[in-house]
Amino acid sequence: MPCDQRASELDESNRDFKEKVAQAEAALKQSKTKNYYFEVLYKILGVARNSEAKEIKKAYRKQALEWHPDKHTDQDDAEREAVEKRFHDIAEAYEIPSN
């Protein structure tokens, strides 16, 4: 393979790599913004961001009952781990906005 052709290929792959890195950095920056973070928390609970505390608590209790690990004892390890993670996410989603 001629050197100029190889250099062209490397330059093109480097350009693609730099573009992917820039996209990943932008996504990371967005995920760290406070508004985006809170939107995710409210989405986990299934309520609007402007919901009243009573409505948020009701949604939390409903989700917590549905996803409590004790209700999913008949599942295999992978499914049980997913349920436990979901339950943890629900608890965190309720705890943070209520602080």
Secondary structure, DSSP 8 states (H G I E B T S, - for coil): --HHHHHHHHHHHHHHHHHHHHHHHHHHHHHHSHHHHHHHHHHHHT--TT--HHHHHHHHHHHHHHH-GGGGTTS-HHHHHHHHHHHHHHHHHHHHHH-
